[in-house]
Every structure is written in structure tokens, then in C-alpha cells.
């Protein structure tokens, strides 16, 4: 997918921009001096950092606060040092170290809708790139990134963060058991990217995981494509269309017992302005139900398709680039483990197998039969859009791989299981077969 968000339809224009706020607790007995922190930022960017404004008088809780210009960032950046407050949902591996900190460094700024991931990463380098940062929290999504996450992934110049650092998907249920009753699924963070937050309403609890996957897919696609107008079908895969409907239009027909009505929205958020009452898009099926009264409902056929293992969906360019990088840097480990003979293994490779009539790349899975100095060969697991049959032989180069799966008994390994191992050391990679 390609393209970028523009002003879009009036239904989706946000009333005001939403900033990104990142917080890094630091291991320091005393608050760092602002000049010292800025020198580190300048070193990480290899460029000068301009101080635009000094905010207010220092006090015990906030010894300094500055507005700066970060190289390459499209908007002014607030940078401040504050006393560490009590924080929730700490990452287990860093919980003790975070709880022991006395100081945090906070960065806040607007993101460019066209380059939201790059801008977010730039802000992460400002606070998370310092060696004193114990971890980092995205205050909008509540997601924590451990020191290992920052070092090995977020700030990796080649790999970088996954695009879903920009948002988080949460499920709200009135029951302790998720599979009971209906759930309300929503994103949090997309409004920083110039998009309305996405929702699914009245989804059966047993389809919640498919609903989460749908919003995760849409987040990346819509950041690149922009929002379609209301009621216009938007494809997430071949023959898989959804529509976006403004939330007030959908909640009018909600069952009285269902979550997501105006009363729920007013009760669930204490923020001002209330983001649950802002411009938000409910993801629905391609057509409304009902002959006399139009009722927009969740996309049941799409959710059912997403629950199948061989569903074909479109992916954003950012996701493809990152997953391809991870797969290629770890491919030799997968091949070594597959050849190890420790137990029966099936190695699958994901590669581009063609494109549709509007230029979208089709990605397919191949069961690998052999790997040698001349490349790889295998068999297609399903028919391609251009008519090549399932089981057909195909040759490909390691440089074409955008994903792999190693199936050993009941366990399946993917590049996510060893994303940071040196692919030049295949012996280390054989550990995934153990």
C-alpha cells in the first residue's frame, strides 16, 4: 500500500491535534542538568539542538522545562525533567529498577501524519536513547518499552520500531470471561497520526482476537492511505471490504445493553476533552443491514476470515519493510535449525508472488524443499491471484523473503522469536530448534 493521509473527508477531520508524550525514568540520584541532557541529544543526532524557550521557574517536582527544536522534527518539542510518579503496568524485567528511580525525563510534541512513525522514533531517541534511561513509557497508549526493547529494537537504525507503537488496541467487556457476551474494541493513539480512533461495536466475545487483528491491520494501512469517506468500502484484502462510519450514526441503533453508547463514553473517560466523544470511526461491514432501517454492524465476514490461518490480507509498506528486514537477518538461523535433524521440521518462507490489478503486492507462503548457493526452491501453499496452483514449484532468492515460519511439532517459530541475533552466526541460531 502507498500514499499518505491528506485533509480527508470532513467527518474525519480532528478538531485539534493530539501530541505524543514519552516518559523515561532514569537512574540518577540527582536531576540531570539540562545542558548535559541536551549535549547527549545533540550527540545522538549528530546535529545542534536549538533551545527555543525556557518554561517557568524551576521547583522541586520539575527542576527544568524547555522547548527545543530537534533535528528533522516537524514541530517544537517540549523536554522536561520531573519527579518520578507512581506508574502502572510496569514491565516485569524493569519494574524494580523503575520503582527505584527518582527522576523522569519527558518529551512531548506533535507528529506529522505523513511520517508519524519516523517522528515518534525521533522523540524516543531524545529520552530513551540516553544510557540513564531505565525504560520508556508512551503516555498515550500506556505501553512500556524495556531497556532491551529500546536498545535492540526501537533505536535499532536498521530495524526500528514496529508501526503499532503508534497505537494500542483494547477490548472492553462487561463480563469476566471475554468469550461471554459482546465486546467493544477500540484503538488509542491513532489521533496523534491525524486519524480518528477506530472502533468495533457489539462484537461477539469469541471473535475479539479477530477484531483486535482487524484494527491493528487498519491502523498501518490507514496511516499510509488516509481515511476513506464514510460508507465507501475499503479493502483489507482480496474480497475483504469494510466501511468506516462516524460513531454517533452507529450508536443510535445499539442494543440498550451493549457497550459503546454515549453514556458509556461519558463514564469511561475522565480526560478533557473526552476522546471517546471526539471524531471516531466505527468499522462496519460493506453494507448496512435491514430493509427499512439502516443498521451498520460489525464486519462479520471479515472477522470470520481473519480467524482462518490462510487468510490473505494487505499490509502496509512500513510493516513489509520491517518484517522483511527481520526475516532476512534471521533466515540463516531458520535454515540451520531446519537442517539440524533434531526433530521433524517444516520451513515456510513468505515471499512476494505477484500483484493485483491496482498494484498491490501479493505475498504468499512457500514450503521450502531446498536451500543452496543458487537460492531456494519450494512449493506454493495456495493458488496465487495470477492462477498458479497450490503445490506448484517455485524458486526464489533469500533476498526476496519477507517472513518465515519454522514448524516443529506443536510449536511454530517466527523471526519475532529471535529478531536480534546475528544472522552471520548460524550456530547460535540453531538454538530455536531446542
Secondary structure as UniProt FT lines:
FT   HELIX           10..12
FT   STRAND          20..26
FT   HELIX           34..45
FT   STRAND          50..54
FT   STRAND          64..69
FT   TURN            71..72
FT   STRAND          77..83
FT   TURN            92..94
FT   HELIX           95..99
FT   STRAND          103..109
FT   HELIX           113..115
FT   HELIX           116..128
FT   TURN            131..132
FT   STRAND          135..138
FT   TURN            139..142
FT   STRAND          143..146
FT   HELIX           147..149
FT   HELIX           150..154
FT   TURN            157..159
FT   HELIX           163..166
FT   STRAND          168..173
FT   TURN            178..179
FT   STRAND          182..188
FT   HELIX           190..193
FT   STRAND          197..204
FT   HELIX           205..207
FT   HELIX           208..225
FT   TURN            230..231
FT   STRAND          234..237
FT   TURN            238..239
FT   STRAND          240..246
FT   HELIX           247..251
FT   TURN            252..253
FT   TURN            256..257
FT   TURN            259..260
FT   HELIX           262..268
FT   HELIX           275..277
FT   STRAND          280..284
FT   HELIX           300..306
FT   TURN            309..310
FT   HELIX           317..339
FT   STRAND          346..355
FT   TURN            357..358
FT   STRAND          361..372
FT   TURN            373..374
FT   STRAND          375..380
FT   TURN            385..386
FT   TURN            390..391
FT   STRAND          393..396
FT   HELIX           398..400
FT   STRAND          401..408
FT   TURN            409..410
FT   STRAND          411..414
FT   HELIX           415..418
FT   TURN            419..420
FT   TURN            423..424
FT   HELIX           426..429
FT   HELIX           430..433
//
